[in-house]
Amino acid sequence: MHFEPTYENGELVLPKIEFDVIPHQAIGIITDLKRKQLLMNQLADRSQYHLFYAQQNEYSWLTVKELIVFLIQVTERNESVDRLLDYFALKEEQKTKIKNLSPSKRMYVTLLRIFFAHQPVVVLEEPYLYLEEQDRRQFKRVLDDLLPGKQVLILTSNLEDALISCDSVYRLNERGFQRLDIRDTEEEPRNVQKQDEVNITLQKISTKRKDKVILFDPPEIDYIESVEGSILVHVSGEEYTCALTLTELEQRLANFGFYRCHRSYIVNLQKVREIITWTKNSYSLRLDSGQDAGVSLSRSKLQELKSLLRI
């Protein structure tokens, strides 16, 4: 799959992107609204892609059963209506008009259109955004069943949503297009822990979100903070927990331009845009991270930091 670069006012907002969409696997791209729209726009005229848009709606005046019948007829599928109602877990809602369903159930029913898509590649924009937990599980089951015969690309702004179904996840932002190193904690929890303990020069920082271990290259990290005993690693406006202490992280990241600017903060000096003086004894750092983040700076660290930044 490839995308051509896009410029706005002379600024590159979408780089040239090329990657393989692997059969039987789902790929996720985490990005913002503007870039999601640019990606979808480039795919719109390609016949091999079935696109699902975040704001897409179904025929609200139909009942759930009527919609399933309609989709079977339109796509000329040899399917039993009753079997599909069972498979989609919609028996109880079959006589309900789509407009009268809950927002979550209405989105779930709308998403089912991909089951009938004939195109080999399905592209989904924010498929899990409006789904409650039960509908999320149901849709994931349907999507997993489709994977043997489809290639799936999911565009989302939420990492957790990408992790639900995707085997590979990329991040697309102002810094470019990068693949995230993600592992199932169920697969190698002891190996990951051992790697952290033994290979302290490893150029990856191991973090966790839900049941996934996510490895970041140091330059991706904006800053790290300690909050009520938890270590939070901040990357592009999102935070991830880390099992290492601030002292351990300070030692590991020292050669990558990170600085312990406060007892509770470590900052990536490459991201520092501004030193702000609030009062005689109060300072903070404004970061150029795309999220306008601020980090506390200890008074005792001010002169040392200025020396490091040569200002």
C-alpha positions in Angstrom: 0.0 0.0 0.0 1.3 3.4 -0.8 0.4 7.1 -0.3 1.7 10.1 -2.1 3.1 13.1 -0.1 0.8 16.0 0.6 1.8 19.6 1.3 -0.2 22.4 2.8 1.1 26.0 2.6 4.5 24.6 1.6 4.6 22.3 4.7 4.7 18.5 4.4 1.8 17.1 6.3 1.7 13.6 4.8 5.0 12.0 3.8 5.4 9.4 1.1 4.3 6.1 2.7 4.8 2.6 1.5 4.2 -0.6 3.5 3.0 -4.1 2.9 -0.6 -5.1 3.9 -0.1 -8.7 4.9 -2.9 -11.2 4.1 -4.7 -12.5 7.2 -3.5 -9.6 9.4 -4.8 -6.2 10.4 -2.6 -3.1 10.3 -3.3 0.0 12.4 -2.2 3.6 11.8 -2.4 6.0 14.7 -2.7 9.6 13.5 -4.8 12.8 13.8 -8.0 13.8 12.1 -6.4 15.7 9.3 -4.0 13.0 8.3 -6.8 10.3 8.6 -8.8 12.4 6.1 -5.8 12.7 3.7 -5.2 9.0 3.8 -8.9 8.2 3.2 -9.0 10.7 0.3 -6.2 9.0 -1.5 -7.8 5.6 -1.2 -11.3 6.8 -2.3 -10.7 6.2 -6.0 -9.0 2.8 -5.7 -11.5 0.1 -6.6 -9.8 -2.6 -4.5 -10.5 -0.8 -1.2 -13.8 -0.8 0.8 -13.8 2.4 2.9 -15.7 2.8 6.2 -15.9 6.4 7.4 -16.2 7.3 11.1 -19.4 9.3 10.5 -21.0 6.8 8.1 -24.7 6.0 8.7 -27.0 3.2 7.7 -30.6 3.2 6.5 -32.1 4.5 9.7 -35.7 3.8 8.7 -35.1 0.1 8.2 -35.3 -2.5 11.0 -32.2 -4.5 11.7 -33.6 -7.5 9.9 -34.7 -5.5 6.9 -31.1 -4.1 6.6 -29.6 -7.6 6.7 -32.1 -8.7 4.0 -31.2 -5.6 1.9 -27.5 -6.2 2.2 -27.8 -9.9 1.2 -29.9 -9.0 -1.8 -27.6 -6.1 -3.0 -24.4 -8.2 -2.6 -26.1 -11.4 -4.0 -24.8 -13.4 -1.0 -26.1 -16.9 -0.5 -26.8 -16.3 3.2 -29.6 -17.1 5.6 -31.0 -14.1 7.3 -31.7 -16.0 10.5 -28.2 -17.4 10.6 -26.7 -14.0 10.2 -28.9 -12.5 12.9 -27.6 -15.2 15.2 -24.0 -14.8 14.1 -24.2 -11.0 14.6 -25.9 -11.4 17.9 -28.8 -9.3 16.8 -31.8 -11.6 17.3 -33.3 -9.4 20.0 -32.9 -6.2 17.9 -34.1 -7.6 14.6 -37.4 -5.8 14.7 -36.0 -2.5 16.0 -35.5 0.4 13.6 -31.9 1.3 13.3 -32.7 4.9 14.3 -34.1 3.6 17.6 -31.0 1.6 18.6 -28.5 2.9 21.1 -25.6 4.9 19.6 -23.3 1.9 20.2 -25.6 -0.7 18.7 -26.3 1.6 15.8 -22.6 2.0 15.0 -22.1 -1.8 15.4 -24.9 -2.5 12.9 -23.4 0.1 10.5 -20.0 -1.5 10.8 -21.4 -4.9 9.7 -21.5 -3.6 6.1 -17.9 -4.6 5.8 -19.0 -8.3 6.2 -20.7 -7.9 2.8 -17.9 -6.0 1.1 -16.5 -7.7 -2.0 -13.2 -5.7 -2.1 -10.1 -7.5 -0.9 -9.0 -4.7 1.3 -11.1 -3.1 4.0 -10.1 0.3 5.5 -11.8 1.4 8.7 -11.8 4.9 10.2 -12.2 4.8 14.0 -14.3 1.6 14.1 -14.3 1.3 17.9 -14.8 4.9 18.7 -18.5 4.8 19.6 -18.8 1.1 20.6 -19.4 0.0 24.2 -17.6 -3.0 25.5 -20.1 -5.7 24.4 -20.4 -4.3 20.9 -16.6 -4.0 20.7 -16.2 -7.7 21.5 -18.9 -8.7 18.9 -17.4 -6.5 16.2 -13.8 -7.8 16.9 -15.1 -11.4 16.5 -16.7 -10.5 13.2 -13.5 -8.7 12.0 -11.3 -11.6 13.1 -13.5 -14.0 11.1 -13.1 -11.8 8.0 -9.2 -11.7 8.2 -8.5 -15.0 6.5 -10.1 -13.6 3.3 -9.4 -9.9 3.7 -6.6 -7.4 4.3 -7.6 -4.8 6.9 -6.3 -1.3 7.6 -7.5 0.6 10.7 -7.0 4.4 11.0 -7.5 5.7 14.5 -6.2 8.3 16.9 -6.3 5.9 19.9 -3.5 3.4 20.5 -5.8 1.1 22.6 -8.3 0.9 19.7 -5.5 -0.1 17.3 -4.2 -2.8 19.7 -7.7 -4.4 19.9 -7.4 -6.0 16.4 -4.1 -5.0 14.8 -1.1 -7.2 14.4 1.2 -4.3 13.3 0.8 -0.6 14.4 2.3 2.5 12.9 2.3 6.1 14.2 1.9 8.9 11.6 2.6 12.4 12.9 4.7 15.5 12.2 7.8 13.4 12.7 7.0 11.0 10.0 5.7 7.4 9.7 7.1 4.9 12.2 6.3 1.4 13.2 5.7 0.8 16.9 7.5 -2.2 18.4 4.6 -4.0 20.2 4.6 -7.4 21.9 2.0 -9.5 23.7 2.9 -9.6 27.3 1.4 -13.1 27.4 4.0 -14.3 24.9 7.3 -13.2 26.5 6.8 -11.4 29.8 9.9 -12.9 31.4 12.1 -12.4 28.4 11.2 -8.7 28.2 11.9 -8.3 31.9 15.2 -10.1 31.6 16.2 -7.9 28.7 15.5 -4.8 30.7 17.6 -6.1 33.6 20.6 -7.4 31.6 20.9 -5.2 28.6 20.8 -1.7 30.1 22.2 -0.2 26.8 19.2 -1.4 24.8 18.0 1.4 22.7 14.3 0.8 23.5 12.2 1.9 26.5 9.7 -0.8 27.5 6.3 0.5 28.5 2.9 -1.1 29.0 -0.7 -0.4 28.2 -3.3 -3.0 29.1 -2.0 -6.4 28.0 0.6 -5.0 25.5 4.2 -4.2 25.9 5.2 -1.2 23.7 8.8 -0.4 23.0 9.8 3.2 22.2 13.0 4.6 20.7 14.3 7.3 23.1 13.9 10.1 20.5 10.1 9.4 20.4 9.7 10.2 24.1 8.8 13.7 25.1 9.2 13.4 28.8 8.8 11.1 31.8 7.1 11.8 35.1 6.5 10.2 38.4 2.9 10.4 39.6 1.9 8.9 43.0 4.4 6.1 42.6 3.7 5.4 38.9 6.1 6.1 36.1 4.4 7.6 33.1 6.2 7.9 29.7 4.7 10.6 27.5 4.8 10.2 23.7 2.8 12.5 21.4 0.2 13.4 23.9 -0.4 9.9 25.2 1.0 8.3 28.3 2.2 4.7 29.0 3.3 3.1 32.3 6.8 1.9 32.8 8.2 -0.5 35.4 11.6 1.2 35.7 12.2 3.9 38.3 13.1 7.5 37.3 16.7 6.9 38.5 17.0 3.8 36.2 15.5 5.7 33.3 17.8 8.7 34.0 20.8 6.4 33.7 19.5 4.6 30.6 18.6 7.8 28.8 21.6 10.0 29.7 23.4 9.4 26.4 20.2 10.2 24.4 19.9 13.8 25.5 17.5 13.4 28.4 17.8 15.5 31.6 16.5 15.1 35.2 15.0 18.6 35.4 13.0 17.9 38.6 12.7 15.2 41.1 9.6 14.0 39.4 10.5 14.7 35.7 13.0 13.6 33.0 12.8 15.6 29.8 14.0 15.1 26.3 16.2 18.1 25.8 15.7 17.9 22.0 12.0 18.8 22.6 12.6 21.8 24.9 11.3 25.0 23.1 11.1 27.5 25.9 12.1 28.1 29.5 9.3 29.9 31.3 9.8 32.0 34.5 6.6 32.1 36.5 8.0 33.6 39.7 11.4 34.1 41.3 11.5 30.4 42.3 9.2 28.8 39.8 10.1 27.7 36.4 8.9 25.3 33.7 9.9 24.0 30.3 7.6 24.2 27.3 8.1 21.3 24.9 7.8 21.3 21.1 6.0 18.0 21.1 2.9 18.9 19.1 0.8 18.9 22.3 2.1 22.1 23.9 3.3 20.2 27.0 4.8 21.8 30.0 7.3 20.2 32.5 8.4 21.5 35.9 12.0 22.8 36.3 13.6 22.9 39.7 15.3 26.2 40.6 18.5 24.3 41.5 18.6 22.8 38.0 18.1 26.1 36.1 21.8 27.1 35.7 22.9 23.5 34.9 20.2 23.2 32.2 21.2 26.6 30.7 24.8 25.3 30.5 23.7 22.1 28.8 21.6 24.1 26.3 24.5 26.6 25.9 22.2 29.6 26.6 
